[in-house]
Amino acid sequence: MILNVSGRTDIVAFYSEWFMKRYQDGFIDVRNPFNQKLVSRIYFDDVDAILFCTKNPLPIIDYLKEIDKPIIFQVTLTPYKNDIEPNVIDKNVIIWSIKQLSGIVGIDNLYIRYDPVFLSDRYNLEYHKRAFNRLCELLDGYVNKFIISFIDDYKNVRNNMNVLRVKDFTSNDYKEIGESFSKSAREHGMTVQTCFEEVNLVEYGFVKGECLSREMAFKLTGKTYKKWSARKEQKCNCVQMVDIGVYNSCKHFCKYCYANFDEKMVQSNFNNHYPDSTMLVGYLKDDDEIKVRK
């Protein structure tokens, strides 16, 4: 299996010590978010590769030499300020850490997520075009793949509309983003793609691809994996992964986040995190039903 660490929270930024303790102990327990009594036990011997998703790679960089599994990193790096991303660290520090990662995991195993893109009076089309071009300049030689997505209508987004002040995209907005981002990426030896988006911008120079393709997974592990089906009405071509995170536990508090939708619960979950526990939030209970996941 491939572990996703994590689409539900930023384990790397806030819980790296816990993750490494679990890795050293050889297993991890993951509570089912839809049935709290069900717990999946995952042994790292059954893990083929690890996908780390984070806004701040720094806490885990020094640990990476201890991990003897193939590693992929997807680092989210956006141009928003602290009105939108209140607790994300200085972007210059993130860029420095990305350069460190490139030398550790390799340029081909490192993706930058410019994600999500939204338009407002402050973060308008020209702002994004300049910001993306500047990122390409700064990361030239360290990164060769960008993934972008567009903001979705999540509960947290609706709750924060007074801050986000999102404007609808026009067909010309998509065209300008597609052409501008493609040009910037191409000039620096990079590709840019969407994943799981209705508007994929291929006609403007984006490449067609997935966040983690079956081809990439096979290259890393020598194994084939099923495609992941995110929702019944939409199909995602990424390989099937196992997420070990917990919703409402990321303290970045980004206003566009899909995984946080209750800030009081975030604080409660954070307070109930224990580095010695086998699971991210709380402890295993006597009446939990544990199933080993293969």
C-alpha positions in Angstrom: 0.0 0.0 0.0 0.9 3.7 -0.4 0.5 5.9 2.7 -0.9 9.4 2.3 0.6 11.6 5.0 -1.9 13.3 4.8 -4.8 14.8 2.9 -6.8 15.2 6.1 -4.2 17.3 8.1 -0.6 18.5 7.9 1.1 15.7 9.8 4.5 16.8 8.7 4.1 20.4 10.0 2.5 19.6 13.3 3.0 15.9 14.1 6.3 14.7 12.7 7.6 13.6 16.1 4.6 11.3 16.5 4.8 10.0 12.9 8.5 9.0 13.4 7.7 7.3 16.7 5.1 5.3 14.9 7.5 4.5 12.1 10.1 3.3 14.6 7.6 1.2 16.5 6.5 -0.4 13.2 2.8 0.2 13.1 0.1 2.9 13.2 -3.6 2.9 14.2 -6.1 5.0 12.2 -9.6 5.6 13.4 -12.3 5.4 10.7 -13.6 9.0 10.4 -17.1 7.6 9.6 -17.3 4.9 12.2 -15.3 5.8 15.4 -15.2 2.3 16.7 -13.4 0.9 13.7 -9.6 1.2 13.7 -7.3 0.2 10.9 -3.9 -1.1 12.1 -1.2 -0.5 9.5 2.2 -2.2 9.7 5.0 -0.4 8.0 6.3 -3.7 6.6 3.1 -3.6 4.4 3.8 -0.1 3.2 5.5 0.2 -0.2 5.9 4.0 -0.4 4.9 7.2 1.4 3.4 10.4 0.0 4.0 13.4 2.2 1.7 16.3 1.7 2.6 19.5 3.6 2.8 23.3 3.7 5.9 23.0 5.9 8.5 20.3 5.3 11.0 21.5 7.9 10.0 19.4 10.9 10.7 16.1 9.0 13.7 16.9 6.9 16.2 15.7 9.5 14.2 12.4 9.9 14.1 11.4 6.3 17.3 9.5 6.4 15.7 7.1 8.8 12.9 6.2 6.4 13.8 3.2 4.2 10.8 3.5 1.9 10.4 5.3 -1.4 9.2 8.9 -0.6 7.3 11.5 -2.7 6.7 15.0 -1.4 3.9 17.3 -2.4 4.6 20.7 -0.9 1.8 23.3 -1.1 3.2 26.8 -1.7 0.8 29.6 -2.5 1.2 33.4 -2.7 -1.5 34.2 -0.1 -0.8 36.3 3.0 -1.8 35.7 6.6 -5.3 36.9 6.0 -5.8 33.7 4.1 -3.1 31.4 5.7 -2.9 32.7 9.3 -0.3 30.1 10.6 1.7 29.2 7.6 5.4 29.9 8.1 7.4 32.4 6.1 7.3 31.5 2.4 11.0 32.1 2.0 11.7 29.4 4.6 9.4 27.0 2.8 11.3 27.7 -0.5 14.6 27.0 1.3 13.2 23.7 2.7 12.0 22.7 -0.8 15.5 23.1 -2.1 16.8 20.9 0.7 14.1 18.3 -0.1 15.1 18.3 -3.8 18.6 17.2 -2.8 17.3 14.5 -0.5 14.4 12.8 -2.4 15.3 13.9 -5.9 13.7 16.4 -8.2 11.5 13.7 -9.8 9.9 12.9 -6.5 9.0 16.4 -5.6 5.8 18.3 -6.6 4.8 21.8 -5.8 1.1 22.4 -5.3 0.0 25.9 -6.2 -3.3 25.1 -4.6 -6.0 26.3 -4.6 -6.2 29.2 -7.0 -9.0 31.7 -6.3 -9.6 35.3 -7.5 -10.5 38.3 -5.4 -9.8 42.0 -5.5 -6.5 41.5 -3.6 -5.5 38.2 -5.2 -6.4 39.0 -8.8 -5.4 37.5 -12.1 -2.2 39.7 -12.5 -1.2 38.9 -8.9 -1.3 35.1 -9.6 0.5 35.4 -12.9 3.4 37.4 -11.2 3.5 35.1 -8.2 3.6 31.9 -10.2 6.3 33.3 -12.5 8.4 34.3 -9.4 8.1 30.8 -7.9 9.3 29.3 -11.2 12.3 31.6 -11.1 13.1 30.8 -7.4 12.8 27.0 -7.8 14.5 26.7 -11.2 16.7 23.6 -11.0 15.1 22.2 -7.8 11.6 21.5 -9.0 10.2 20.3 -12.4 6.5 19.7 -11.6 3.7 22.0 -10.5 0.1 20.9 -9.7 -2.6 23.5 -9.4 -6.3 23.3 -8.5 -9.1 25.8 -8.2 -11.0 26.7 -5.0 -14.0 24.5 -4.3 -17.3 25.1 -2.4 -16.4 23.5 0.9 -18.1 24.2 4.2 -15.0 26.1 5.4 -14.9 28.2 2.3 -18.5 29.2 2.7 -17.9 30.1 6.4 -15.0 32.3 5.4 -16.4 34.1 2.4 -16.2 37.4 4.2 -12.4 37.0 4.2 -11.9 35.2 0.9 -14.2 37.4 -1.1 -14.0 34.9 -4.0 -14.9 36.0 -7.5 -16.2 33.7 -10.1 -13.8 32.6 -12.9 -14.6 33.6 -16.4 -13.5 31.5 -19.4 -10.9 34.2 -20.2 -9.5 34.0 -16.6 -8.9 30.3 -17.2 -7.3 31.0 -20.5 -5.0 33.6 -19.1 -3.9 31.4 -16.2 -3.4 28.5 -18.5 -1.3 30.4 -21.0 0.7 32.4 -18.4 1.4 29.5 -16.0 2.4 27.2 -18.9 4.8 29.8 -20.3 6.5 30.5 -16.9 6.9 26.8 -16.3 8.2 26.0 -19.7 10.8 28.7 -19.5 12.2 27.1 -16.4 12.1 23.5 -17.6 9.0 22.6 -15.6 5.6 21.3 -16.3 2.3 22.4 -14.8 -0.9 20.3 -14.5 -4.2 20.1 -12.8 -5.5 17.0 -11.0 -9.2 16.0 -10.6 -10.4 19.3 -12.1 -13.2 19.8 -14.6 -11.1 22.6 -16.2 -7.7 21.0 -16.9 -6.2 23.8 -19.1 -4.6 21.2 -21.4 -5.5 23.4 -24.4 -3.3 26.2 -23.0 -0.2 24.1 -22.4 -0.9 22.2 -19.2 0.1 18.5 -19.2 -2.5 15.9 -18.4 -1.6 14.1 -15.2 -2.5 12.9 -11.8 -1.2 13.8 -8.3 0.2 10.3 -8.1 -0.1 8.3 -11.3 -0.1 4.6 -11.6 3.1 4.9 -13.7 4.8 6.9 -11.0 3.8 4.4 -8.4 5.1 1.5 -10.4 8.4 3.4 -11.0 8.8 3.8 -7.2 7.7 0.4 -6.1 7.6 -2.0 -9.0 4.0 -2.7 -8.1 0.6 -1.9 -9.7 -2.2 -0.3 -7.8 -5.9 0.3 -8.4 -7.1 3.8 -9.2 -8.7 5.7 -6.4 -12.4 6.7 -6.8 -12.9 9.8 -4.7 -16.7 10.2 -5.3 -19.2 8.1 -7.2 -20.0 10.8 -9.7 -16.3 11.7 -10.4 -13.4 9.5 -11.1 -9.8 10.4 -10.0 -7.0 8.6 -11.9 -4.6 8.8 -8.9 -3.6 5.4 -7.4 -5.4 4.2 -4.3 -3.8 5.4 -1.1 -4.4 5.0 2.6 -4.7 8.3 4.5 -3.6 8.2 8.1 -4.7 11.7 9.1 -7.7 13.1 11.1 -10.0 15.9 9.9 -10.1 19.1 12.0 -6.6 18.7 13.3 -4.5 21.1 11.2 -3.5 24.4 13.0 -2.6 26.3 9.8 -6.3 27.4 9.8 -6.2 28.3 6.1 -9.5 29.9 5.1 -9.9 27.7 2.0 -9.3 24.4 3.7 -11.5 21.4 2.9 -10.2 19.3 5.9 -10.9 21.8 8.6 -14.5 22.9 9.1 -14.7 23.4 12.9 -12.0 25.5 14.5 -13.0 24.5 18.1 -12.7 20.9 17.1 -9.2 21.6 15.7 -8.1 22.9 19.0 -9.7 20.0 20.9 -8.1 17.4 18.6 -4.7 19.2 18.9 -5.0 19.1 22.7 -5.8 15.4 22.5 -2.7 14.5 20.5 -0.1 12.5 22.4 3.3 11.7 20.9 3.3 8.2 22.6 -0.2 7.2 21.3 -0.6 4.7 18.4 -3.1 7.1 16.7 -3.0 10.7 15.9 -5.8 11.9 18.2 -6.5 10.3 21.5 -5.7 6.7 22.5 -6.9 3.3 21.5 -10.0 2.3 23.5 -10.8 -1.1 25.0 -13.9 -1.5 22.9 -12.3 -0.5 19.6 -12.5 -3.0 16.8 -9.0 -3.3 15.3 -8.5 -4.7 11.8 -5.1 -5.1 10.2 -5.1 -3.3 6.8 -3.0 -4.9 4.1 
